[in-house]
Amino acid sequence: MSRFTVAQQRHNRRVMVLSLVYAAVLMAAIYLFKHQLVTGAAAWAAAILPGLATSGFFVLHGRYLMEEGDEYQRMLQTRQLLIGSGIMLTFAVVWGFLEGFGLVGHIMAWNWAVIWLVGVGIGALVNVIVERKGA
Amino acid sequence: MTNRLRVLRAERGWSQQDLAERLEVSRQSVNAIETGRYDPSLPLAFKIAELFGLSIEDIFTSPSSQG
């Protein structure tokens, strides 16, 4: 029997597909801008699409929470997302003040999504540690 | 919240996986409930009680009665 619930298996498949879509959209956008192939509305669309693809990961996490029938797994996922969100918000606000006081350089806002994903990964690690500790 | 889940399961010769399948939850959920790391919701507590043919109070100890 799989160590993943049915909802987790579905979620993992969706994340893999979305990762491929995100990579394709990002590479296409970089190519279009690098070769100056888009201007005006097309440039806006090409620049926005990678961000929209990234937001799909947030949607998938929410969808998984809705579909997971195992309440304990739902609690673990909620904790994982809260840890990830807490880490990202802490980094964002601390960096914002540092930047505001001229102590660090500017970083592009899409980095916060990357930090959120790293934070969610740390949340998963916390869950594994808590699971092993109590087993 | 303490409970007698491990004892009741052992009396029937069920593994955590067996119980998990009967309750339609993951093995981790059964482990978390048995070790007191997770208190089940009322619907799941009823499901557990019905599976063992007992009342919820026969399986789970009320925190207020633990002193």
N, CA and C atoms of all chains as a GROMACS GRO file, in nm:
protein
  606
    1MET      N    1   0.084  -0.120   0.000
    1MET     CA    2   0.000   0.000   0.000
    1MET      C    3   0.088   0.126   0.000
    2SER      N    4   0.047   0.226  -0.077
    2SER     CA    5   0.126   0.349  -0.088
    2SER      C    6   0.128   0.423   0.045
    3ARG      N    7   0.242   0.489   0.073
    3ARG     CA    8   0.251   0.569   0.196
    3ARG      C    9   0.178   0.701   0.178
    4PHE      N   10   0.132   0.727   0.057
    4PHE     CA   11   0.058   0.850   0.029
    4PHE      C   12  -0.092   0.822   0.022
    5THR      N   13  -0.172   0.916   0.070
    5THR     CA   14  -0.317   0.902   0.055
    5THR      C   15  -0.353   0.926  -0.092
    6VAL      N   16  -0.474   0.892  -0.128
    6VAL     CA   17  -0.519   0.911  -0.267
    6VAL      C   18  -0.509   1.059  -0.305
    7ALA      N   19  -0.551   1.146  -0.212
    7ALA     CA   20  -0.546   1.291  -0.239
    7ALA      C   21  -0.402   1.338  -0.255
    8GLN      N   22  -0.310   1.281  -0.177
    8GLN     CA   23  -0.168   1.318  -0.188
    8GLN      C   24  -0.111   1.275  -0.322
    9GLN      N   25  -0.148   1.154  -0.365
    9GLN     CA   26  -0.100   1.105  -0.495
    9GLN      C   27  -0.147   1.197  -0.607
   10ARG      N   28  -0.274   1.238  -0.599
   10ARG     CA   29  -0.331   1.328  -0.699
   10ARG      C   30  -0.258   1.463  -0.694
   11HIS      N   31  -0.235   1.512  -0.573
   11HIS     CA   32  -0.167   1.641  -0.554
   11HIS      C   33  -0.025   1.635  -0.612
   12ASN      N   34   0.046   1.526  -0.583
   12ASN     CA   35   0.184   1.513  -0.633
   12ASN      C   36   0.188   1.512  -0.786
   13ARG      N   37   0.092   1.442  -0.847
   13ARG     CA   38   0.086   1.439  -0.994
   13ARG      C   39   0.062   1.580  -1.049
   14ARG      N   40  -0.031   1.652  -0.987
   14ARG     CA   41  -0.063   1.787  -1.033
   14ARG      C   42   0.057   1.880  -1.020
   15VAL      N   43   0.130   1.867  -0.908
   15VAL     CA   44   0.248   1.952  -0.885
   15VAL      C   45   0.352   1.925  -0.993
   16MET      N   46   0.370   1.797  -1.028
   16MET     CA   47   0.468   1.762  -1.132
   16MET      C   48   0.430   1.823  -1.266
   17VAL      N   49   0.302   1.812  -1.301
   17VAL     CA   50   0.254   1.868  -1.429
   17VAL      C   51   0.271   2.020  -1.428
   18LEU      N   52   0.230   2.083  -1.318
   18LEU     CA   53   0.240   2.230  -1.311
   18LEU      C   54   0.386   2.276  -1.315
   19SER      N   55   0.476   2.198  -1.256
   19SER     CA   56   0.618   2.233  -1.259
   19SER      C   57   0.668   2.236  -1.403
   20LEU      N   58   0.624   2.140  -1.483
   20LEU     CA   59   0.663   2.137  -1.625
   20LEU      C   60   0.604   2.257  -1.699
   21VAL      N   61   0.478   2.287  -1.671
   21VAL     CA   62   0.411   2.402  -1.735
   21VAL      C   63   0.484   2.531  -1.697
   22TYR      N   64   0.518   2.544  -1.567
   22TYR     CA   65   0.588   2.664  -1.519
   22TYR      C   66   0.723   2.679  -1.588
   23ALA      N   67   0.798   2.568  -1.596
   23ALA     CA   68   0.930   2.573  -1.660
   23ALA      C   69   0.917   2.614  -1.807
   24ALA      N   70   0.818   2.558  -1.876
   24ALA     CA   71   0.798   2.590  -2.018
   24ALA      C   72   0.761   2.737  -2.036
   25VAL      N   73   0.670   2.786  -1.954
   25VAL     CA   74   0.624   2.926  -1.964
   25VAL      C   75   0.739   3.022  -1.932
   26LEU      N   76   0.816   2.989  -1.829
   26LEU     CA   77   0.927   3.075  -1.789
   26LEU      C   78   1.034   3.081  -1.898
   27MET      N   79   1.068   2.964  -1.952
   27MET     CA   80   1.170   2.960  -2.058
   27MET      C   81   1.124   3.037  -2.182
   28ALA      N   82   0.995   3.022  -2.214
   28ALA     CA   83   0.939   3.093  -2.329
   28ALA      C   84   0.946   3.244  -2.306
   29ALA      N   85   0.911   3.288  -2.186
   29ALA     CA   86   0.912   3.431  -2.155
   29ALA      C   87   1.054   3.486  -2.163
   30ILE      N   88   1.149   3.412  -2.106
   30ILE     CA   89   1.289   3.457  -2.110
   30ILE      C   90   1.338   3.467  -2.255
   31TYR      N   91   1.303   3.368  -2.335
   31TYR     CA   92   1.343   3.367  -2.477
   31TYR      C   93   1.284   3.487  -2.550
   32LEU      N   94   1.154   3.510  -2.528
   32LEU     CA   95   1.085   3.621  -2.598
   32LEU      C   96   1.146   3.756  -2.562
   33PHE      N   97   1.178   3.774  -2.434
   33PHE     CA   98   1.235   3.904  -2.393
   33PHE      C   99   1.382   3.917  -2.434
   34LYS      N  100   1.454   3.808  -2.426
   34LYS     CA  101   1.596   3.810  -2.462
   34LYS      C  102   1.613   3.848  -2.610
   35HIS      N  103   1.526   3.797  -2.693
   35HIS     CA  104   1.535   3.824  -2.837
   35HIS      C  105   1.444   3.939  -2.880
   36GLN      N  106   1.390   4.011  -2.781
   36GLN     CA  107   1.305   4.129  -2.807
   36GLN      C  108   1.194   4.100  -2.909
   37LEU      N  109   1.125   3.990  -2.886
   37LEU     CA  110   1.020   3.946  -2.979
   37LEU      C  111   0.881   3.995  -2.938
   38VAL      N  112   0.871   4.053  -2.819
   38VAL     CA  113   0.738   4.098  -2.773
   38VAL      C  114   0.744   4.244  -2.726
   39THR      N  115   0.637   4.314  -2.757
   39THR     CA  116   0.622   4.453  -2.708
   39THR      C  117   0.476   4.474  -2.669
   40GLY      N  118   0.450   4.582  -2.599
   40GLY     CA  119   0.313   4.620  -2.565
   40GLY      C  120   0.238   4.514  -2.486
   41ALA      N  121   0.114   4.487  -2.527
   41ALA     CA  122   0.028   4.393  -2.453
   41ALA      C  123   0.088   4.254  -2.450
   42ALA      N  124   0.153   4.212  -2.560
   42ALA     CA  125   0.213   4.078  -2.565
   42ALA      C  126   0.326   4.068  -2.462
   43ALA      N  127   0.401   4.177  -2.444
   43ALA     CA  128   0.509   4.178  -2.345
   43ALA      C  129   0.452   4.163  -2.205
   44TRP      N  130   0.342   4.234  -2.180
   44TRP     CA  131   0.275   4.223  -2.049
   44TRP      C  132   0.229   4.080  -2.024
   45ALA      N  133   0.168   4.021  -2.126
   45ALA     CA  134   0.118   3.883  -2.113
   45ALA      C  135   0.233   3.787  -2.087
   46ALA      N  136   0.342   3.803  -2.162
   46ALA     CA  137   0.457   3.713  -2.148
   46ALA      C  138   0.521   3.728  -2.010
   47ALA      N  139   0.518   3.851  -1.957
   47ALA     CA  140   0.579   3.876  -1.826
   47ALA      C  141   0.490   3.826  -1.712
   48ILE      N  142   0.359   3.831  -1.734
   48ILE     CA  143   0.265   3.790  -1.628
   48ILE      C  144   0.251   3.638  -1.618
   49LEU      N  145   0.260   3.570  -1.732
   49LEU     CA  146   0.233   3.425  -1.734
   49LEU      C  147   0.317   3.342  -1.635
   50PRO      N  148   0.447   3.365  -1.622
   50PRO     CA  149   0.522   3.284  -1.522
   50PRO      C  150   0.469   3.305  -1.379
   51GLY      N  151   0.427   3.428  -1.350
   51GLY     CA  152   0.371   3.457  -1.217
   51GLY      C  153   0.240   3.383  -1.195
   52LEU      N  154   0.157   3.381  -1.300
   52LEU     CA  155   0.028   3.310  -1.289
   52LEU      C  156   0.052   3.160  -1.272
   53ALA      N  157   0.153   3.110  -1.344
   53ALA     CA  158   0.185   2.967  -1.332
   53ALA      C  159   0.230   2.937  -1.188
   54THR      N  160   0.308   3.028  -1.131
   54THR     CA  161   0.354   3.010  -0.992
   54THR      C  162   0.235   3.010  -0.896
   55SER      N  163   0.140   3.100  -0.922
   55SER     CA  164   0.024   3.106  -0.832
   55SER      C  165  -0.054   2.975  -0.835
   56GLY      N  166  -0.036   2.898  -0.943
   56GLY     CA  167  -0.101   2.767  -0.952
   56GLY      C  168  -0.059   2.675  -0.839
   57PHE      N  169   0.065   2.690  -0.792
   57PHE     CA  170   0.112   2.606  -0.680
   57PHE      C  171   0.032   2.636  -0.554
   58PHE      N  172  -0.001   2.765  -0.535
   58PHE     CA  173  -0.081   2.801  -0.417
   58PHE      C  174  -0.221   2.738  -0.428
   59VAL      N  175  -0.275   2.746  -0.550
   59VAL     CA  176  -0.408   2.688  -0.574
   59VAL      C  177  -0.406   2.538  -0.547
   60LEU      N  178  -0.299   2.472  -0.595
   60LEU     CA  179  -0.291   2.326  -0.577
   60LEU      C  180  -0.285   2.287  -0.430
   61HIS      N  181  -0.211   2.366  -0.351
   61HIS     CA  182  -0.204   2.336  -0.207
   61HIS      C  183  -0.342   2.352  -0.143
   62GLY      N  184  -0.413   2.458  -0.183
   62GLY     CA  185  -0.548   2.479  -0.130
   62GLY      C  186  -0.642   2.368  -0.173
   63ARG      N  187  -0.629   2.327  -0.299
   63ARG     CA  188  -0.715   2.222  -0.352
   63ARG      C  189  -0.690   2.090  -0.278
   64TYR      N  190  -0.562   2.062  -0.251
   64TYR     CA  191  -0.529   1.941  -0.177
   64TYR      C  192  -0.596   1.942  -0.039
   65LEU      N  193  -0.589   2.059   0.026
   65LEU     CA  194  -0.651   2.070   0.160
   65LEU      C  195  -0.801   2.039   0.152
   66MET      N  196  -0.863   2.086   0.045
   66MET     CA  197  -1.008   2.062   0.029
   66MET      C  198  -1.037   1.914   0.002
   67GLU      N  199  -0.946   1.848  -0.071
   67GLU     CA  200  -0.973   1.710  -0.115
   67GLU      C  201  -0.927   1.604  -0.016
   68GLU      N  202  -0.834   1.639   0.073
   68GLU     CA  203  -0.781   1.540   0.166
   68GLU      C  204  -0.888   1.499   0.267
   69GLY      N  205  -0.922   1.371   0.266
   69GLY     CA  206  -1.028   1.322   0.356
   69GLY      C  207  -0.973   1.281   0.492
   70ASP      N  208  -0.841   1.265   0.502
   70ASP     CA  209  -0.779   1.222   0.626
   70ASP      C  210  -0.748   1.347   0.710
   71GLU      N  211  -0.822   1.362   0.821
   71GLU     CA  212  -0.810   1.488   0.897
   71GLU      C  213  -0.671   1.511   0.957
   72TYR      N  214  -0.601   1.404   0.994
   72TYR     CA  215  -0.467   1.421   1.049
   72TYR      C  216  -0.371   1.472   0.941
   73GLN      N  217  -0.383   1.416   0.822
   73GLN     CA  218  -0.299   1.462   0.711
   73GLN      C  219  -0.331   1.608   0.678
   74ARG      N  220  -0.457   1.643   0.690
   74ARG     CA  221  -0.499   1.782   0.666
   74ARG      C  222  -0.433   1.875   0.769
   75MET      N  223  -0.428   1.829   0.893
   75MET     CA  224  -0.363   1.909   0.998
   75MET      C  225  -0.214   1.926   0.968
   76LEU      N  226  -0.150   1.816   0.924
   76LEU     CA  227  -0.007   1.823   0.891
   76LEU      C  228   0.017   1.922   0.777
   77GLN      N  229  -0.069   1.915   0.675
   77GLN     CA  230  -0.054   2.005   0.560
   77GLN      C  231  -0.076   2.151   0.602
   78THR      N  232  -0.174   2.173   0.689
   78THR     CA  233  -0.201   2.308   0.738
   78THR      C  234  -0.080   2.361   0.814
   79ARG      N  235  -0.022   2.278   0.900
   79ARG     CA  236   0.097   2.320   0.976
   79ARG      C  237   0.211   2.352   0.881
   80GLN      N  238   0.228   2.265   0.780
   80GLN     CA  239   0.334   2.286   0.681
   80GLN      C  240   0.318   2.420   0.609
   81LEU      N  241   0.196   2.451   0.568
   81LEU     CA  242   0.170   2.576   0.496
   81LEU      C  243   0.187   2.697   0.587
   82LEU      N  244   0.146   2.683   0.713
   82LEU     CA  245   0.163   2.794   0.807
   82LEU      C  246   0.310   2.822   0.834
   83ILE      N  247   0.390   2.716   0.846
   83ILE     CA  248   0.534   2.734   0.865
   83ILE      C  249   0.594   2.804   0.744
   84GLY      N  250   0.558   2.756   0.626
   84GLY     CA  251   0.609   2.817   0.502
   84GLY      C  252   0.569   2.963   0.491
   85SER      N  253   0.444   2.994   0.522
   85SER     CA  254   0.395   3.132   0.513
   85SER      C  255   0.463   3.219   0.618
   86GLY      N  256   0.482   3.164   0.737
   86GLY     CA  257   0.547   3.240   0.844
   86GLY      C  258   0.691   3.274   0.808
   87ILE      N  259   0.762   3.177   0.754
   87ILE     CA  260   0.902   3.200   0.714
   87ILE      C  261   0.908   3.305   0.604
   88MET      N  262   0.822   3.292   0.505
   88MET     CA  263   0.823   3.386   0.393
   88MET      C  264   0.789   3.528   0.439
   89LEU      N  265   0.686   3.542   0.520
   89LEU     CA  266   0.646   3.675   0.568
   89LEU      C  267   0.754   3.738   0.656
   90THR      N  268   0.818   3.655   0.738
   90THR     CA  269   0.926   3.707   0.824
   90THR      C  270   1.042   3.759   0.738
   91PHE      N  271   1.083   3.677   0.640
   91PHE     CA  272   1.190   3.719   0.550
   91PHE      C  273   1.151   3.848   0.478
   92ALA      N  274   1.028   3.852   0.428
   92ALA     CA  275   0.983   3.967   0.349
   92ALA      C  276   0.985   4.095   0.431
   93VAL      N  277   0.932   4.088   0.553
   93VAL     CA  278   0.922   4.210   0.633
   93VAL      C  279   1.060   4.254   0.683
   94VAL      N  280   1.145   4.157   0.722
   94VAL     CA  281   1.280   4.192   0.769
   94VAL      C  282   1.360   4.251   0.653
   95TRP      N  283   1.353   4.186   0.537
   95TRP     CA  284   1.425   4.236   0.419
   95TRP      C  285   1.372   4.374   0.380
   96GLY      N  286   1.242   4.393   0.391
   96GLY     CA  287   1.180   4.521   0.357
   96GLY      C  288   1.236   4.635   0.441
   97PHE      N  289   1.250   4.610   0.571
   97PHE     CA  290   1.306   4.713   0.659
   97PHE      C  291   1.454   4.737   0.628
   98LEU      N  292   1.528   4.627   0.609
   98LEU     CA  293   1.671   4.640   0.577
   98LEU      C  294   1.689   4.720   0.448
   99GLU      N  295   1.604   4.690   0.351
   99GLU     CA  296   1.611   4.760   0.222
   99GLU      C  297   1.571   4.907   0.240
  100GLY      N  298   1.466   4.929   0.320
  100GLY     CA  299   1.418   5.064   0.345
  100GLY      C  300   1.523   5.152   0.412
  101PHE      N  301   1.604   5.091   0.498
  101PHE     CA  302   1.710   5.166   0.567
  101PHE      C  303   1.841   5.166   0.488
  102GLY      N  304   1.834   5.113   0.366
  102GLY     CA  305   1.950   5.119   0.276
  102GLY      C  306   2.064   5.026   0.312
  103LEU      N  307   2.033   4.920   0.387
  103LEU     CA  308   2.140   4.829   0.429
  103LEU      C  309   2.161   4.712   0.333
  104VAL      N  310   2.057   4.681   0.256
  104VAL     CA  311   2.070   4.572   0.157
  104VAL      C  312   2.013   4.621   0.025
  105GLY      N  313   2.046   4.547  -0.081
  105GLY     CA  314   1.997   4.584  -0.214
  105GLY      C  315   1.854   4.540  -0.236
  106HIS      N  316   1.800   4.579  -0.350
  106HIS     CA  317   1.661   4.541  -0.384
  106HIS      C  318   1.659   4.400  -0.439
  107ILE      N  319   1.559   4.322  -0.400
  107ILE     CA  320   1.541   4.192  -0.465
  107ILE      C  321   1.402   4.187  -0.527
  108MET      N  322   1.391   4.116  -0.636
  108MET     CA  323   1.264   4.112  -0.709
  108MET      C  324   1.159   4.035  -0.628
  109ALA      N  325   1.035   4.083  -0.638
  109ALA     CA  326   0.927   4.031  -0.554
  109ALA      C  327   0.898   3.882  -0.577
  110TRP      N  328   0.927   3.830  -0.697
  110TRP     CA  329   0.896   3.688  -0.720
  110TRP      C  330   0.979   3.596  -0.630
  111ASN      N  331   1.087   3.651  -0.573
  111ASN     CA  332   1.169   3.570  -0.482
  111ASN      C  333   1.089   3.525  -0.359
  112TRP      N  334   0.988   3.602  -0.322
  112TRP     CA  335   0.911   3.565  -0.202
  112TRP      C  336   0.836   3.435  -0.223
  113ALA      N  337   0.793   3.412  -0.348
  113ALA     CA  338   0.726   3.285  -0.378
  113ALA      C  339   0.824   3.169  -0.365
  114VAL      N  340   0.948   3.193  -0.408
  114VAL     CA  341   1.051   3.089  -0.396
  114VAL      C  342   1.078   3.060  -0.248
  115ILE      N  343   1.089   3.169  -0.169
  115ILE     CA  344   1.113   3.151  -0.025
  115ILE      C  345   0.995   3.080   0.041
  116TRP      N  346   0.874   3.111  -0.006
  116TRP     CA  347   0.755   3.043   0.048
  116TRP      C  348   0.765   2.892   0.021
  117LEU      N  349   0.803   2.857  -0.104
  117LEU     CA  350   0.815   2.714  -0.138
  117LEU      C  351   0.923   2.646  -0.055
  118VAL      N  352   1.034   2.717  -0.033
  118VAL     CA  353   1.140   2.662   0.053
  118VAL      C  354   1.085   2.644   0.196
  119GLY      N  355   1.010   2.745   0.241
  119GLY     CA  356   0.949   2.739   0.375
  119GLY      C  357   0.852   2.623   0.388
  120VAL      N  358   0.777   2.598   0.283
  120VAL     CA  359   0.684   2.484   0.284
  120VAL      C  360   0.763   2.353   0.293
  121GLY      N  361   0.879   2.351   0.225
  121GLY     CA  362   0.968   2.234   0.234
  121GLY      C  363   1.018   2.216   0.377
  122ILE      N  364   1.053   2.327   0.443
  122ILE     CA  365   1.097   2.320   0.583
  122ILE      C  366   0.981   2.271   0.670
  123GLY      N  367   0.860   2.316   0.638
  123GLY     CA  368   0.740   2.270   0.710
  123GLY      C  369   0.723   2.119   0.698
  124ALA      N  370   0.751   2.067   0.579
  124ALA     CA  371   0.741   1.921   0.559
  124ALA      C  372   0.844   1.849   0.645
  125LEU      N  373   0.963   1.910   0.655
  125LEU     CA  374   1.070   1.852   0.736
  125LEU      C  375   1.029   1.850   0.884
  126VAL      N  376   0.968   1.960   0.928
  126VAL     CA  377   0.920   1.968   1.068
  126VAL      C  378   0.819   1.856   1.093
  127ASN      N  379   0.729   1.834   0.997
  127ASN     CA  380   0.630   1.727   1.011
  127ASN      C  381   0.697   1.591   1.024
  128VAL      N  382   0.800   1.567   0.942
  128VAL     CA  383   0.871   1.439   0.947
  128VAL      C  384   0.936   1.420   1.084
  129ILE      N  385   0.999   1.527   1.135
  129ILE     CA  386   1.066   1.519   1.266
  129ILE      C  387   0.964   1.491   1.377
  130VAL      N  388   0.852   1.563   1.373
  130VAL     CA  389   0.747   1.544   1.474
  130VAL      C  390   0.691   1.402   1.466
  131GLU      N  391   0.671   1.354   1.343
  131GLU     CA  392   0.619   1.218   1.321
  131GLU      C  393   0.713   1.113   1.380
  132ARG      N  394   0.843   1.129   1.350
  132ARG     CA  395   0.943   1.030   1.397
  132ARG      C  396   0.957   1.034   1.548
  133LYS      N  397   0.950   1.156   1.602
  133LYS     CA  398   0.965   1.173   1.746
  133LYS      C  399   0.855   1.101   1.824
  134GLY      N  400   0.734   1.108   1.769
  134GLY     CA  401   0.620   1.052   1.842
  134GLY      C  402   0.589   0.908   1.809
  135ALA      N  403   0.655   0.852   1.705
  135ALA     CA  404   0.621   0.717   1.659
  135ALA      C  405   0.664   0.610   1.758
  136MET      N  406  -0.497   1.393   2.505
  136MET     CA  407  -0.606   1.306   2.551
  136MET      C  408  -0.560   1.160   2.540
  137THR      N  409  -0.568   1.088   2.652
  137THR     CA  410  -0.526   0.947   2.649
  137THR      C  411  -0.640   0.860   2.597
  138ASN      N  412  -0.603   0.743   2.547
  138ASN     CA  413  -0.706   0.653   2.492
  138ASN      C  414  -0.657   0.507   2.500
  139ARG      N  415  -0.752   0.416   2.476
  139ARG     CA  416  -0.722   0.272   2.485
  139ARG      C  417  -0.712   0.208   2.346
  140LEU      N  418  -0.687   0.291   2.248
  140LEU     CA  419  -0.691   0.242   2.110
  140LEU      C  420  -0.589   0.130   2.084
  141ARG      N  421  -0.468   0.148   2.135
  141ARG     CA  422  -0.363   0.048   2.111
  141ARG      C  423  -0.402  -0.087   2.172
  142VAL      N  424  -0.459  -0.080   2.294
  142VAL     CA  425  -0.499  -0.203   2.363
  142VAL      C  426  -0.612  -0.272   2.287
  143LEU      N  427  -0.713  -0.194   2.248
  143LEU     CA  428  -0.828  -0.250   2.176
  143LEU      C  429  -0.785  -0.311   2.042
  144ARG      N  430  -0.693  -0.243   1.977
  144ARG     CA  431  -0.643  -0.292   1.849
  144ARG      C  432  -0.566  -0.423   1.870
  145ALA      N  433  -0.481  -0.424   1.973
  145ALA     CA  434  -0.400  -0.544   2.001
  145ALA      C  435  -0.489  -0.663   2.038
  146GLU      N  436  -0.598  -0.637   2.111
  146GLU     CA  437  -0.691  -0.744   2.149
  146GLU      C  438  -0.749  -0.814   2.027
  147ARG      N  439  -0.763  -0.738   1.920
  147ARG     CA  440  -0.820  -0.794   1.797
  147ARG      C  441  -0.712  -0.843   1.700
  148GLY      N  442  -0.589  -0.825   1.738
  148GLY     CA  443  -0.478  -0.871   1.653
  148GLY      C  444  -0.461  -0.788   1.527
  149TRP      N  445  -0.503  -0.664   1.532
  149TRP     CA  446  -0.493  -0.577   1.415
  149TRP      C  447  -0.363  -0.497   1.420
  150SER      N  448  -0.305  -0.477   1.305
  150SER     CA  449  -0.191  -0.385   1.296
  150SER      C  450  -0.246  -0.244   1.282
  151GLN      N  451  -0.158  -0.145   1.293
  151GLN     CA  452  -0.203  -0.006   1.273
  151GLN      C  453  -0.260   0.010   1.132
  152GLN      N  454  -0.195  -0.058   1.037
  152GLN     CA  455  -0.242  -0.050   0.898
  152GLN      C  456  -0.382  -0.109   0.883
  153ASP      N  457  -0.406  -0.223   0.952
  153ASP     CA  458  -0.538  -0.286   0.948
  153ASP      C  459  -0.645  -0.190   0.999
  154LEU      N  460  -0.615  -0.128   1.114
  154LEU     CA  461  -0.711  -0.035   1.173
  154LEU      C  462  -0.731   0.087   1.082
  155ALA      N  463  -0.620   0.134   1.026
  155ALA     CA  464  -0.628   0.251   0.937
  155ALA      C  465  -0.721   0.222   0.818
  156GLU      N  466  -0.707   0.103   0.761
  156GLU     CA  467  -0.792   0.068   0.646
  156GLU      C  468  -0.939   0.059   0.686
  157ARG      N  469  -0.963   0.006   0.807
  157ARG     CA  470  -1.102  -0.004   0.854
  157ARG      C  471  -1.163   0.136   0.879
  158LEU      N  472  -1.078   0.227   0.922
  158LEU     CA  473  -1.126   0.363   0.952
  158LEU      C  474  -1.117   0.456   0.830
  159GLU      N  475  -1.055   0.404   0.724
  159GLU     CA  476  -1.033   0.483   0.601
  159GLU      C  477  -0.950   0.609   0.629
  160VAL      N  478  -0.844   0.590   0.708
  160VAL     CA  479  -0.748   0.698   0.732
  160VAL      C  480  -0.608   0.641   0.709
  161SER      N  481  -0.506   0.726   0.718
  161SER     CA  482  -0.369   0.678   0.698
  161SER      C  483  -0.317   0.611   0.825
  162ARG      N  484  -0.212   0.526   0.807
  162ARG     CA  485  -0.152   0.460   0.922
  162ARG      C  486  -0.094   0.564   1.019
  163GLN      N  487  -0.040   0.672   0.962
  163GLN     CA  488   0.015   0.780   1.045
  163GLN      C  489  -0.092   0.838   1.138
  164SER      N  490  -0.215   0.846   1.087
  164SER     CA  491  -0.324   0.900   1.168
  164SER      C  492  -0.349   0.811   1.289
  165VAL      N  493  -0.354   0.680   1.266
  165VAL     CA  494  -0.377   0.586   1.375
  165VAL      C  495  -0.264   0.598   1.477
  166ASN      N  496  -0.140   0.605   1.427
  166ASN     CA  497  -0.025   0.618   1.516
  166ASN      C  498  -0.032   0.746   1.599
  167ALA      N  499  -0.070   0.856   1.532
  167ALA     CA  500  -0.077   0.985   1.602
  167ALA      C  501  -0.186   0.984   1.710
  168ILE      N  502  -0.297   0.918   1.682
  168ILE     CA  503  -0.406   0.911   1.780
  168ILE      C  504  -0.364   0.821   1.897
  169GLU      N  505  -0.307   0.705   1.864
  169GLU     CA  506  -0.265   0.612   1.970
  169GLU      C  507  -0.164   0.673   2.065
  170THR      N  508  -0.072   0.750   2.010
  170THR     CA  509   0.034   0.808   2.094
  170THR      C  510  -0.008   0.941   2.157
  171GLY      N  511  -0.132   0.981   2.133
  171GLY     CA  512  -0.184   1.103   2.196
  171GLY      C  513  -0.135   1.232   2.133
  172ARG      N  514  -0.071   1.219   2.015
  172ARG     CA  515  -0.022   1.340   1.948
  172ARG      C  516  -0.133   1.412   1.874
  173TYR      N  517  -0.243   1.341   1.851
  173TYR     CA  518  -0.353   1.401   1.777
  173TYR      C  519  -0.486   1.353   1.836
  174ASP      N  520  -0.573   1.448   1.864
  174ASP     CA  521  -0.708   1.414   1.912
  174ASP      C  522  -0.802   1.413   1.793
  175PRO      N  523  -0.870   1.301   1.770
  175PRO     CA  524  -0.958   1.295   1.653
  175PRO      C  525  -1.079   1.386   1.666
  176SER      N  526  -1.135   1.421   1.552
  176SER     CA  527  -1.259   1.499   1.551
  176SER      C  528  -1.371   1.412   1.607
  177LEU      N  529  -1.484   1.474   1.638
  177LEU     CA  530  -1.598   1.398   1.689
  177LEU      C  531  -1.646   1.291   1.589
  178PRO      N  532  -1.660   1.325   1.459
  178PRO     CA  533  -1.702   1.220   1.363
  178PRO      C  534  -1.606   1.101   1.359
  179LEU      N  535  -1.474   1.128   1.365
  179LEU     CA  536  -1.378   1.017   1.363
  179LEU      C  537  -1.382   0.939   1.494
  180ALA      N  538  -1.400   1.010   1.605
  180ALA     CA  539  -1.410   0.942   1.735
  180ALA      C  540  -1.532   0.849   1.736
  181PHE      N  541  -1.643   0.895   1.679
  181PHE     CA  542  -1.764   0.810   1.670
  181PHE      C  543  -1.736   0.689   1.581
  182LYS      N  544  -1.664   0.712   1.472
  182LYS     CA  545  -1.634   0.603   1.379
  182LYS      C  546  -1.549   0.495   1.449
  183ILE      N  547  -1.452   0.541   1.529
  183ILE     CA  548  -1.366   0.450   1.605
  183ILE      C  549  -1.451   0.372   1.707
  184ALA      N  550  -1.535   0.446   1.778
  184ALA     CA  551  -1.620   0.382   1.880
  184ALA      C  552  -1.713   0.278   1.817
  185GLU      N  553  -1.772   0.312   1.706
  185GLU     CA  554  -1.864   0.219   1.638
  185GLU      C  555  -1.791   0.095   1.588
  186LEU      N  556  -1.668   0.115   1.541
  186LEU     CA  557  -1.590   0.001   1.491
  186LEU      C  558  -1.564  -0.100   1.602
  187PHE      N  559  -1.538  -0.050   1.723
  187PHE     CA  560  -1.509  -0.138   1.836
  187PHE      C  561  -1.636  -0.175   1.915
  188GLY      N  562  -1.750  -0.122   1.874
  188GLY     CA  563  -1.875  -0.151   1.944
  188GLY      C  564  -1.878  -0.095   2.085
  189LEU      N  565  -1.811   0.018   2.104
  189LEU     CA  566  -1.805   0.080   2.237
  189LEU      C  567  -1.850   0.226   2.228
  190SER      N  568  -1.863   0.290   2.344
  190SER     CA  569  -1.893   0.432   2.342
  190SER      C  570  -1.760   0.510   2.338
  191ILE      N  571  -1.768   0.636   2.300
  191ILE     CA  572  -1.647   0.718   2.292
  191ILE      C  573  -1.575   0.722   2.428
  192GLU      N  574  -1.656   0.734   2.535
  192GLU     CA  575  -1.595   0.742   2.670
  192GLU      C  576  -1.524   0.613   2.710
  193ASP      N  577  -1.562   0.501   2.649
  193ASP     CA  578  -1.495   0.374   2.680
  193ASP      C  579  -1.354   0.369   2.617
  194ILE      N  580  -1.334   0.453   2.517
  194ILE     CA  581  -1.205   0.451   2.446
  194ILE      C  582  -1.118   0.571   2.482
  195PHE      N  583  -1.181   0.687   2.485
  195PHE     CA  584  -1.106   0.811   2.513
  195PHE      C  585  -1.137   0.861   2.655
  196THR      N  586  -1.030   0.903   2.723
  196THR     CA  587  -1.046   0.956   2.859
  196THR      C  588  -1.065   1.107   2.851
  197SER      N  589  -1.170   1.156   2.912
  197SER     CA  590  -1.196   1.299   2.912
  197SER      C  591  -1.082   1.373   2.981
  198PRO      N  592  -1.026   1.478   2.919
  198PRO     CA  593  -0.916   1.551   2.983
  198PRO      C  594  -0.955   1.605   3.121
  199SER      N  595  -1.082   1.641   3.141
  199SER     CA  596  -1.124   1.698   3.269
  199SER      C  597  -1.126   1.594   3.381
  200SER      N  598  -1.136   1.465   3.345
  200SER     CA  599  -1.139   1.360   3.447
  200SER      C  600  -1.001   1.305   3.478
  201GLN      N  601  -0.899   1.360   3.407
  201GLN     CA  602  -0.763   1.309   3.429
  201GLN      C  603  -0.694   1.377   3.547
  202GLY      N  604  -0.754   1.487   3.592
  202GLY     CA  605  -0.701   1.556   3.709
  202GLY      C  606  -0.588   1.646   3.682
   0.00000   0.00000   0.00000
